[in-house]
Amino acid sequence: MSIVYQILGGLLILGGIPLFWTPVPVGLVMIAVGLSLIIANSDAAREWIRTWRSKHARFDRWLKKAERIIPHPFDRILEETDASRRG
């Protein structure tokens, strides 16, 4: 089932990219949910995102913004990749 979620996450990201530039940024939500699905089902993806967040402040700010607008179960997944909150 993990593979299905990863594929669905990839499709949401691909579908969200063109919609990101619309006046109502529905694409941002789609990308964040897709990213959350992939991160929730892949240890390698979690570690890669954690590394990128620690090295790239702009990417980290973007994900923090996404954490505030995506639905509750998914925001927790993105929070797990935040190196500054990690114990």
N, C-alpha and C positions, 0 to 999 in steps of 0.2 A: 504494500500500500504506500510505502514511502516514495517509491519511484513515481507513482501516480501523482502524489502531492508535489513532487519536484517538477514534473512536467507541467502540471497546472500552474505552478508558480512561474515557470518560464513563459508560459502563454500569457499570463496576466501582465508580466513585465513587457513582453513584446507588444501586446495590445495597448498598454498604458503609455508607451513612448510617444506615439503620434497624438494621443489625447492629452498629453501633458501641456501642450501649448495652446489649448482651447481656453476661452475666457473663464470657464469654470474648470479648474484643474482636476478633473475626474481621473486623469492619468496618474496624478501623484498618488492618489489612494490605491489605484490598481497596481502601480509599481510597488508601493509599500506592502500591500497584502501579498503580492507575488514573492517579494523578497522575504517576507516573514514565513511563507510556506516553505521556501527553500531552506532558510536558516533553521527552521524547526526540525527539519528532517535530514540535516547534513552537518556532522561535526566539522568537516573540513570547511564548509561555507561559513560556519560560526566563527571559526578561528581566523579565516581570511578577512571577514568583516571587522572583527575585533582589531586586527592588525592595521587595516586601512583607517579605521576610526582613530586609532592612536597616532597615526602618521599624518593624516590629512584633516585639518580642522574644519575645512569647508564641508567635506563629506560628513563629518561628525555632526555639524550643525544641521545639515539636511536631514539626517536620520532622526535627530532630536525633534525637529519640526514634524516629521512623519509620525513619530511616537505620539504626538499630541492629537493627531487627527484620525488615525486609524482606529478601528474597533478594538475593544478591550483585550480580547484574547491575543491579538496580534501585537499590541504595543508591548506586552510583557516579553515577547520573543525578541524584539529589537533591543529592549533594555538589557537583555542577557549579553548582548555584544558590546555594551559600553564598558570599555576598560576602566574608566574612572569610577564606575559604580561597583566594580568587581572587588571582592574581598581578598 
